[in-house]
């Protein structure tokens, strides 16, 4: 094993320990937060916005560490993990990987029975059982993902069947994540669409004239039925480069697409902007092609970079048994010849295409001006001291792994120690965590409850609209103060031992504080003291008890609290109860 991977392993374990301390969470929970943050920041969106659970029953060979359901893709993702806290990573072989993924599969299959009915309704296992049981009849693909900070053999278990679903597996170990972070090397396996051999169809397209060293462009039409069939088979793999594709957008545009599909399918081509796609290469039927028309039989590395919602809507129409025989979609296909610029071109296509939804890949871009400015301010802003020289700082991490890269740049062990003393990892705040703290304080606990990535998308839209102020020194200090407030709130809630929903309690407590106790929020005091005042501690404690009481009394008895917290109605009811002294 490379020494750099060993160093990365040790750095990650330190980060896990600090997470445990900062957020009063278990070792396993801290590991999931840290590990998945690396994956999410490196465009592995399949694990974005997981509902984490801590369910383990060795006697029944069951374990589940997280789950999420995507209604657009009709896919259920199950997470299982193994964390190693020892000084050195272990080697996991094929039998070890199989053992762990089978635990998640067993949990899934047990959801078909009454096994979990006897669990406490507030337990993680019961919440996961209830959530999975409610959606499993709609699931077409199950993704079981195994994460570990050990070194795993290069092995992925074979797909298997459950009911009418296909269960797919994936493994992320410490080596894989290291190469992602340090080399920007997300494993890329080109998606091959075999139009002729698999779907018995071909694409007839016009090639745009002219010689271009960067790309070749083709325009044409694809039938709604063919697009839906491809989407059914490939799902999220077809839209990986559109990093917001996993979000379940339900705006007016999507309803408009649905209406045109159901009421005027023959007009869909006229009303819809179509899809913009890229590919690594294509295969052409030379005999059928001529100077005007190119007949494509295979597309290698096909990705929809604009029009993901159109594609998903057509697929959902097919699932709803709506006829698609009159539906056609305009398609633009750019075959990228300059491979070094592939990601840049994909991002720009998504950014500049005539998008139907206000969705740009740049929303997740670490190079947005807002995050660059925040980073610059953080590097020149020091924590005040009463005497002597100001040397300590916070570190705004606009791209995951940035702190570690900066640490590794230090030339000597002494320089690394000094760097850690000046900026310990506990004072490293990622852009998604900053967005979480800001959005909760602004009164959007239901958005934050949907997960870091979903919340970050909405935060980015607010930055673009001007709702979130542009970075200045004061804005930066205010943000850090809200992060400290959130961290202190988390410790207080952990100490109250409610037994569940700690994250959601934090979001709603901070939202209540931000709405009703703004006068008590003194950013300068928090910044200077790096903690909150005793008065604020008392307020947070009182609010936490009220939020817990609110969660114990939902409008609909037996509702899944984790899911209820994602709805604005939950926040509106809490405000009403609080104002009317009903808590």
VMD Tcl script that draws the C-alpha trace (Angstrom):
set ca {
  {0.00 0.00 0.00}
  {1.21 3.49 -0.86}
  {2.49 5.52 2.08}
  {0.24 8.39 0.99}
  {-2.81 6.14 1.30}
  {-1.63 5.14 4.78}
  {-1.29 8.83 5.68}
  {-4.75 9.53 4.26}
  {-6.16 6.67 6.36}
  {-4.67 8.15 9.53}
  {-5.86 11.67 8.67}
  {-9.38 10.37 8.06}
  {-9.39 8.55 11.40}
  {-8.36 11.75 13.13}
  {-11.19 13.53 11.37}
  {-13.63 10.86 12.54}
  {-12.47 11.34 16.14}
  {-12.92 15.08 15.86}
  {-16.41 14.62 14.42}
  {-17.26 12.42 17.39}
  {-16.10 15.14 19.78}
  {-17.55 18.12 17.91}
  {-20.96 16.62 17.24}
  {-21.34 14.13 20.12}
  {-21.96 11.22 17.78}
  {-20.98 7.57 17.69}
  {-17.83 6.39 15.95}
  {-19.85 4.72 13.22}
  {-22.01 7.81 12.63}
  {-18.95 10.07 12.47}
  {-17.28 7.75 9.97}
  {-20.32 7.84 7.68}
  {-20.48 11.64 7.82}
  {-16.79 11.99 6.97}
  {-16.55 9.27 4.33}
  {-19.73 10.27 2.48}
  {-18.74 13.91 2.46}
  {-15.68 12.93 0.40}
  {-17.84 10.94 -2.00}
  {-20.47 13.64 -2.39}
  {-17.85 16.31 -3.06}
  {-16.39 14.11 -5.78}
  {-19.68 13.70 -7.67}
  {-20.64 10.27 -6.29}
  {-24.25 11.38 -5.94}
  {-25.84 7.97 -5.41}
  {-25.19 8.30 -1.66}
  {-26.23 11.93 -1.40}
  {-28.84 12.80 1.22}
  {-28.89 9.44 2.98}
  {-31.02 8.88 6.04}
  {-28.42 7.39 8.38}
  {-29.42 4.59 10.72}
  {-27.56 2.46 13.24}
  {-29.14 -0.96 12.95}
  {-27.09 -4.08 13.61}
  {-28.20 -7.57 14.60}
  {-25.45 -10.13 14.10}
  {-27.61 -13.06 15.24}
  {-29.91 -12.42 12.27}
  {-27.05 -11.45 9.92}
  {-28.58 -8.02 9.38}
  {-27.08 -4.56 9.27}
  {-28.12 -1.22 7.81}
  {-26.24 2.07 8.03}
  {-28.35 4.24 5.77}
  {-31.07 4.32 3.13}
  {-32.56 6.67 0.56}
  {-35.32 6.40 -2.00}
  {-35.35 8.31 -5.28}
  {-38.83 8.46 -6.74}
  {-37.62 9.79 -10.09}
  {-35.35 6.82 -10.61}
  {-37.56 4.40 -8.66}
  {-34.38 3.35 -6.93}
  {-33.65 2.42 -3.34}
  {-30.10 2.79 -2.04}
  {-28.94 0.90 1.04}
  {-25.69 1.70 2.84}
  {-23.60 -0.70 4.90}
  {-20.22 0.22 6.34}
  {-17.18 -1.06 8.17}
  {-14.99 1.32 10.12}
  {-11.51 0.39 11.35}
  {-10.12 2.55 14.17}
  {-6.77 0.75 14.45}
  {-3.50 2.43 13.37}
  {-3.36 0.52 10.07}
  {-6.03 -0.49 7.54}
  {-6.82 -4.17 7.10}
  {-7.24 -6.07 3.85}
  {-10.79 -7.12 2.97}
  {-11.19 -10.10 0.67}
  {-14.08 -11.25 -1.47}
  {-15.70 -13.22 1.39}
  {-15.53 -10.13 3.64}
  {-17.25 -7.91 1.07}
  {-19.93 -10.54 0.43}
  {-20.55 -10.86 4.17}
  {-21.29 -7.15 4.58}
  {-23.46 -6.58 1.53}
  {-25.53 -9.67 2.36}
  {-26.40 -8.07 5.72}
  {-28.09 -5.17 3.90}
  {-29.83 -7.54 1.48}
  {-31.16 -9.54 4.45}
  {-32.54 -6.33 5.97}
  {-34.30 -5.53 2.70}
  {-35.86 -8.97 2.42}
  {-36.94 -8.92 6.06}
  {-38.96 -5.75 5.36}
  {-41.39 -8.10 3.58}
  {-42.23 -9.71 6.93}
  {-43.61 -8.54 10.28}
  {-40.19 -8.96 11.94}
  {-39.73 -5.24 12.68}
  {-43.22 -4.62 14.01}
  {-42.09 -5.37 17.58}
  {-39.35 -2.73 17.55}
  {-39.79 0.58 19.32}
  {-41.30 3.10 16.84}
  {-38.50 5.57 17.68}
  {-35.72 3.10 16.84}
  {-33.59 3.44 13.72}
  {-34.46 -0.03 12.55}
  {-38.19 0.65 12.75}
  {-37.89 3.97 10.88}
  {-35.92 2.32 8.08}
  {-38.32 -0.65 7.94}
  {-41.33 1.65 7.73}
  {-39.77 3.90 5.06}
  {-38.62 0.96 2.91}
  {-41.90 -0.95 3.25}
  {-43.82 2.13 2.07}
  {-41.88 2.43 -1.19}
  {-40.64 -1.08 -2.00}
  {-43.56 -1.85 -4.32}
  {-42.40 1.04 -6.58}
  {-38.70 0.13 -6.52}
  {-37.10 -1.12 -9.73}
  {-33.44 -0.94 -8.75}
  {-31.80 -1.49 -5.38}
  {-28.25 -0.19 -4.92}
  {-26.33 -1.73 -2.04}
  {-23.18 0.30 -1.35}
  {-20.43 -0.87 1.00}
  {-18.04 1.76 2.37}
  {-14.93 1.09 4.41}
  {-11.68 2.75 5.44}
  {-9.94 -0.59 4.99}
  {-8.39 -1.69 1.70}
  {-10.80 -3.87 -0.26}
  {-9.96 -6.37 -2.95}
  {-10.91 -5.18 -6.43}
  {-14.20 -7.05 -6.44}
  {-17.85 -6.10 -6.92}
  {-20.52 -8.74 -6.16}
  {-22.65 -9.80 -9.12}
  {-26.15 -8.36 -9.58}
  {-29.01 -10.33 -8.10}
  {-32.82 -10.30 -8.29}
  {-35.36 -9.48 -5.59}
  {-39.01 -9.53 -6.58}
  {-39.01 -7.59 -9.85}
  {-36.02 -5.52 -8.76}
  {-32.40 -5.76 -9.74}
  {-30.00 -5.44 -6.80}
  {-26.70 -3.84 -7.79}
  {-23.60 -3.54 -5.62}
  {-20.70 -1.13 -5.29}
  {-17.69 -0.82 -2.97}
  {-15.75 2.27 -1.89}
  {-12.60 1.73 0.16}
  {-9.86 4.03 1.44}
  {-7.72 3.65 -1.70}
  {-10.57 4.52 -4.03}
  {-11.49 7.64 -2.08}
  {-7.84 8.69 -1.80}
  {-7.41 8.59 -5.57}
  {-10.64 10.55 -6.01}
  {-9.59 13.30 -3.65}
  {-5.93 13.64 -4.52}
  {-6.07 12.93 -8.21}
  {-9.62 13.97 -8.98}
  {-9.85 10.46 -10.37}
  {-13.46 9.34 -10.05}
  {-13.66 5.89 -11.54}
  {-15.06 6.26 -15.03}
  {-16.67 3.39 -16.85}
  {-18.18 4.59 -20.11}
  {-21.86 3.79 -20.46}
  {-22.38 1.98 -23.76}
  {-25.81 2.26 -25.37}
  {-26.18 -0.49 -27.97}
  {-29.04 0.94 -29.96}
  {-29.08 -1.65 -32.72}
  {-28.24 -4.91 -30.93}
  {-30.20 -4.27 -27.71}
  {-33.06 -1.97 -28.69}
  {-33.27 -2.92 -32.39}
  {-33.27 0.75 -33.35}
  {-30.84 3.28 -34.77}
  {-30.52 7.04 -34.48}
  {-30.70 9.00 -37.71}
  {-28.91 12.30 -37.13}
  {-27.56 15.26 -39.05}
  {-23.89 16.03 -38.53}
  {-23.15 19.74 -38.15}
  {-20.79 20.76 -40.95}
  {-17.25 21.91 -40.30}
  {-14.04 20.51 -38.85}
  {-13.62 20.95 -35.11}
  {-10.73 19.53 -33.10}
  {-12.69 19.67 -29.84}
  {-15.97 17.93 -30.70}
  {-18.33 16.72 -33.43}
  {-21.96 17.76 -33.13}
  {-25.04 15.87 -34.29}
  {-28.71 16.86 -34.10}
  {-31.74 14.66 -34.51}
  {-34.79 13.10 -32.92}
  {-35.21 10.18 -30.53}
  {-38.54 8.54 -29.87}
  {-40.02 8.90 -26.40}
  {-40.36 5.12 -26.14}
  {-36.67 4.50 -26.89}
  {-35.52 7.23 -24.49}
  {-37.75 5.82 -21.74}
  {-36.47 2.28 -22.33}
  {-32.83 3.41 -22.13}
  {-33.57 5.38 -18.98}
  {-35.32 2.37 -17.47}
  {-32.23 0.23 -18.03}
  {-29.54 2.74 -17.09}
  {-31.22 5.14 -14.64}
  {-28.88 7.52 -12.88}
  {-25.85 6.23 -14.80}
  {-27.25 8.11 -17.80}
  {-27.17 11.47 -15.99}
  {-24.01 11.28 -13.86}
  {-22.50 14.43 -15.30}
  {-25.67 16.37 -14.47}
  {-24.87 16.33 -10.76}
  {-28.24 17.75 -9.74}
  {-30.11 14.97 -11.51}
  {-30.70 12.94 -8.38}
  {-32.83 15.71 -6.87}
  {-36.53 15.13 -7.05}
  {-37.57 18.43 -8.57}
  {-41.32 18.92 -8.69}
  {-41.62 22.46 -10.05}
  {-44.14 23.94 -12.49}
  {-41.97 23.01 -15.45}
  {-42.11 19.31 -14.59}
  {-45.89 19.47 -14.24}
  {-46.02 21.16 -17.64}
  {-44.02 18.31 -19.16}
  {-46.38 15.78 -17.58}
  {-49.45 17.63 -18.85}
  {-48.17 17.81 -22.42}
  {-47.31 14.09 -22.34}
  {-50.78 13.13 -21.10}
  {-52.96 15.61 -23.01}
  {-51.06 16.56 -26.18}
  {-48.34 13.95 -26.81}
  {-48.21 14.88 -30.49}
  {-47.23 18.45 -29.47}
  {-44.40 17.41 -27.15}
  {-41.73 18.04 -29.77}
  {-43.02 21.59 -30.31}
  {-43.34 22.45 -26.62}
  {-40.18 20.83 -25.30}
  {-36.59 22.06 -25.63}
  {-35.22 18.53 -25.95}
  {-32.06 17.10 -24.41}
  {-28.39 17.97 -24.73}
  {-26.04 15.02 -24.54}
  {-22.35 14.21 -24.82}
  {-20.46 11.03 -25.65}
  {-16.91 9.71 -25.90}
  {-17.49 8.17 -29.30}
  {-20.14 6.64 -31.57}
  {-20.40 3.73 -34.01}
  {-21.92 4.40 -37.39}
  {-23.55 2.16 -39.98}
  {-21.45 3.30 -42.90}
  {-23.64 1.57 -45.48}
  {-26.78 3.42 -44.43}
  {-25.08 6.76 -43.78}
  {-24.45 9.48 -46.34}
  {-23.21 13.07 -46.41}
  {-26.47 14.41 -45.00}
  {-27.57 11.69 -42.56}
  {-25.49 9.66 -40.09}
  {-26.96 6.39 -38.80}
  {-25.72 5.65 -35.26}
  {-25.79 2.09 -33.92}
  {-23.86 2.51 -30.64}
  {-23.12 5.44 -28.31}
  {-20.13 5.06 -26.00}
  {-20.01 7.16 -22.83}
  {-23.45 8.69 -23.39}
  {-24.49 11.29 -20.81}
  {-27.50 13.60 -20.65}
  {-26.11 16.89 -19.37}
  {-29.25 18.96 -19.91}
  {-32.77 17.58 -20.00}
  {-32.61 15.07 -17.20}
  {-36.03 16.12 -15.93}
  {-37.50 15.76 -19.42}
  {-36.08 12.25 -19.62}
  {-37.32 11.27 -16.17}
  {-40.77 12.71 -16.91}
  {-41.09 10.66 -20.10}
  {-40.04 7.57 -18.18}
  {-42.60 8.28 -15.47}
  {-45.25 8.73 -18.15}
  {-44.36 5.27 -19.45}
  {-44.63 3.88 -15.91}
  {-48.08 5.48 -15.66}
  {-49.11 3.63 -18.84}
  {-49.41 6.83 -20.88}
  {-48.94 6.17 -24.62}
  {-45.61 7.40 -25.96}
  {-45.97 6.37 -29.61}
  {-46.54 10.01 -30.66}
  {-43.84 11.46 -28.39}
  {-40.54 12.49 -29.94}
  {-37.67 14.41 -28.40}
  {-35.11 16.64 -30.02}
  {-31.60 15.47 -29.18}
  {-28.24 17.19 -29.59}
  {-25.23 14.90 -29.34}
  {-21.72 16.33 -28.88}
  {-18.99 13.73 -29.30}
  {-16.03 15.09 -27.34}
  {-12.70 14.58 -29.07}
  {-10.63 16.66 -26.63}
  {-10.88 14.31 -23.64}
  {-9.00 16.64 -21.27}
  {-11.81 19.19 -21.60}
  {-14.70 16.72 -21.33}
  {-15.81 17.76 -17.81}
  {-15.47 21.46 -18.59}
  {-17.54 21.09 -21.77}
  {-20.19 19.03 -19.98}
  {-20.49 21.71 -17.30}
  {-20.73 24.52 -19.84}
  {-23.37 22.70 -21.90}
  {-25.47 22.32 -18.77}
  {-24.83 25.94 -17.82}
  {-25.55 27.58 -21.16}
  {-28.18 25.28 -22.66}
  {-31.70 26.61 -22.83}
  {-32.64 24.83 -19.62}
  {-36.29 24.32 -18.74}
  {-35.52 24.27 -15.02}
  {-33.09 26.66 -13.39}
  {-30.61 23.83 -12.89}
  {-26.93 24.25 -13.61}
  {-24.08 21.94 -12.86}
  {-22.22 25.03 -11.66}
  {-24.48 25.04 -8.60}
  {-22.18 22.40 -7.18}
  {-19.06 23.99 -8.58}
  {-16.37 24.70 -6.02}
  {-15.14 27.44 -8.38}
  {-18.23 29.63 -8.01}
  {-17.29 33.20 -7.07}
  {-19.11 32.99 -3.74}
  {-17.00 30.05 -2.50}
  {-13.75 31.45 -3.89}
  {-14.35 34.71 -2.01}
  {-15.28 32.89 1.20}
  {-12.09 30.86 0.91}
  {-9.98 33.97 0.35}
  {-11.49 35.76 3.35}
  {-10.98 32.71 5.58}
  {-7.26 32.60 4.71}
  {-6.68 36.18 5.82}
  {-9.04 36.37 8.82}
  {-7.68 35.46 12.25}
  {-9.45 34.68 15.52}
  {-8.98 37.68 17.85}
  {-6.91 37.37 21.02}
  {-6.63 39.66 24.04}
  {-2.85 39.77 23.99}
  {-0.15 38.91 21.52}
  {-0.31 38.01 17.88}
  {-3.39 36.58 16.19}
  {-2.37 33.26 14.64}
  {-5.34 30.89 14.72}
  {-7.94 30.60 11.97}
  {-10.92 28.76 10.58}
  {-10.54 27.03 7.22}
  {-13.33 27.38 4.64}
  {-13.12 24.24 2.50}
  {-14.69 25.02 -0.86}
  {-13.63 21.60 -2.25}
  {-13.53 18.40 -0.21}
  {-9.99 17.35 0.64}
  {-8.64 20.89 0.36}
  {-7.60 20.98 4.01}
  {-5.69 17.72 3.64}
  {-3.98 18.89 0.47}
  {-2.90 22.08 2.23}
  {-1.65 20.07 5.22}
  {0.36 17.76 2.96}
  {1.96 20.75 1.27}
  {3.77 21.60 4.49}
  {7.43 20.71 3.87}
  {8.40 19.24 7.27}
  {6.76 17.37 10.18}
  {7.28 20.49 12.30}
  {5.50 22.64 9.72}
  {2.60 20.18 9.66}
  {2.30 20.32 13.45}
  {2.31 24.13 13.35}
  {-0.37 24.10 10.65}
  {-2.56 21.79 12.76}
  {-2.05 23.99 15.83}
  {-2.99 27.09 13.87}
  {-5.92 25.49 12.03}
  {-7.03 22.24 13.68}
  {-9.38 20.03 11.67}
  {-12.25 20.88 14.02}
  {-12.11 24.41 12.61}
  {-12.40 23.25 9.01}
  {-15.89 23.95 7.67}
  {-17.05 22.70 4.27}
  {-19.32 24.75 2.04}
  {-22.17 22.27 2.51}
  {-21.93 22.40 6.31}
  {-21.82 26.21 6.18}
  {-24.93 26.18 3.99}
  {-26.66 23.83 6.47}
  {-26.05 26.17 9.41}
  {-27.09 29.28 7.48}
  {-30.25 27.74 6.04}
  {-31.38 26.34 9.40}
  {-30.95 29.76 11.02}
  {-32.86 31.42 8.16}
  {-35.89 29.23 8.89}
  {-35.57 26.38 6.42}
  {-35.20 23.33 8.69}
  {-37.33 21.25 6.32}
  {-34.85 21.85 3.47}
  {-31.89 21.02 5.70}
  {-33.67 17.83 6.83}
  {-33.59 16.64 3.21}
  {-29.81 16.36 3.40}
  {-26.65 18.36 2.81}
  {-26.69 18.13 -0.98}
  {-30.39 18.93 -1.49}
  {-30.08 21.86 0.90}
  {-26.94 23.07 -0.85}
  {-28.75 23.27 -4.20}
  {-31.39 25.57 -2.71}
  {-28.68 27.56 -0.93}
  {-26.89 28.02 -4.28}
  {-30.08 29.30 -5.88}
  {-30.42 31.82 -3.03}
  {-26.83 32.95 -3.55}
  {-27.57 33.56 -7.23}
  {-30.81 35.42 -6.46}
  {-29.10 37.66 -3.89}
  {-31.06 36.28 -0.93}
  {-27.76 35.15 0.58}
  {-25.42 38.16 0.91}
  {-22.16 38.18 -1.01}
  {-19.02 37.42 1.02}
  {-17.40 40.16 3.08}
  {-15.38 39.87 6.28}
  {-18.53 40.47 8.34}
  {-20.54 37.94 6.34}
  {-17.77 35.40 6.86}
  {-17.64 36.02 10.63}
  {-21.44 35.78 10.81}
  {-21.27 32.41 9.03}
  {-18.63 31.05 11.41}
  {-20.71 32.27 14.36}
  {-23.69 30.29 13.04}
  {-21.48 27.21 12.62}
  {-20.33 27.53 16.26}
  {-23.95 28.06 17.37}
  {-24.95 24.89 15.52}
  {-22.06 22.89 17.00}
  {-22.94 24.02 20.53}
  {-26.60 23.22 19.91}
  {-25.61 19.72 18.80}
  {-23.71 19.14 22.04}
  {-26.62 20.39 24.14}
  {-29.13 18.17 22.32}
  {-26.82 15.16 22.64}
  {-26.64 15.74 26.38}
  {-30.42 15.71 26.72}
  {-30.52 12.06 25.58}
  {-33.79 12.20 23.68}
  {-32.98 8.89 22.02}
  {-33.54 9.79 18.40}
  {-33.85 12.45 15.68}
  {-30.89 14.45 17.02}
  {-30.04 15.98 13.63}
  {-33.64 17.07 12.99}
  {-33.93 18.52 16.51}
  {-30.80 20.59 15.82}
  {-32.25 22.00 12.57}
  {-35.57 22.96 14.13}
  {-34.02 24.40 17.30}
  {-31.71 26.64 15.27}
  {-34.66 27.68 13.08}
  {-36.71 28.65 16.16}
  {-33.73 30.52 17.60}
  {-33.18 32.35 14.31}
  {-36.81 33.45 14.13}
  {-37.63 34.31 17.74}
  {-34.27 35.11 19.33}
  {-32.34 37.08 16.71}
  {-31.59 39.73 19.31}
  {-29.71 37.10 21.32}
  {-27.47 36.16 18.38}
  {-24.30 38.20 18.78}
  {-21.92 37.15 16.01}
  {-19.09 39.33 17.36}
  {-19.37 37.80 20.83}
  {-19.33 34.25 19.42}
  {-16.43 35.05 17.09}
  {-14.31 36.59 19.86}
  {-15.07 33.87 22.42}
  {-15.48 30.93 20.00}
  {-18.51 29.82 22.01}
  {-22.05 30.92 22.86}
  {-23.14 32.78 26.00}
  {-24.71 31.07 29.04}
  {-27.99 32.84 28.21}
  {-28.04 31.32 24.73}
  {-27.26 27.88 26.19}
  {-30.39 28.18 28.35}
  {-32.51 29.24 25.38}
  {-31.22 26.37 23.23}
  {-31.94 23.87 26.01}
  {-35.50 25.13 26.39}
  {-36.12 25.11 22.64}
  {-34.72 21.58 22.32}
  {-37.27 20.26 24.80}
  {-40.08 22.02 22.96}
  {-38.99 20.65 19.58}
  {-38.81 17.14 21.05}
  {-42.35 17.52 22.37}
  {-43.43 18.74 18.92}
  {-41.90 15.67 17.28}
  {-43.70 13.40 19.74}
  {-47.06 14.82 18.67}
  {-47.31 14.78 14.87}
  {-50.63 15.59 13.21}
  {-50.85 12.06 11.85}
  {-50.12 9.47 14.51}
  {-47.48 6.93 13.53}
  {-46.00 9.10 10.78}
  {-42.30 8.62 10.00}
  {-40.76 11.56 11.88}
  {-37.67 11.73 9.65}
  {-39.92 12.16 6.61}
  {-42.29 14.57 8.36}
  {-39.35 16.84 9.20}
  {-38.72 17.28 5.46}
  {-42.09 18.96 4.98}
  {-42.72 22.67 5.44}
  {-45.95 21.81 7.28}
  {-43.85 20.44 10.15}
  {-42.11 23.81 10.53}
  {-45.34 25.79 10.21}
  {-47.03 23.71 12.90}
  {-44.05 24.12 15.24}
  {-44.20 27.91 14.88}
  {-47.94 27.91 15.56}
  {-47.53 25.73 18.64}
  {-44.63 27.82 19.93}
  {-46.42 31.15 19.44}
  {-49.60 29.82 21.10}
  {-47.66 28.37 24.06}
  {-48.84 24.85 23.23}
  {-45.43 23.31 23.96}
}
mol new
graphics top color blue
foreach p $ca { graphics top sphere $p radius 0.5 }
foreach p [lrange $ca 0 end-1] q [lrange $ca 1 end] { graphics top cylinder $p $q radius 0.2 }
display resetview
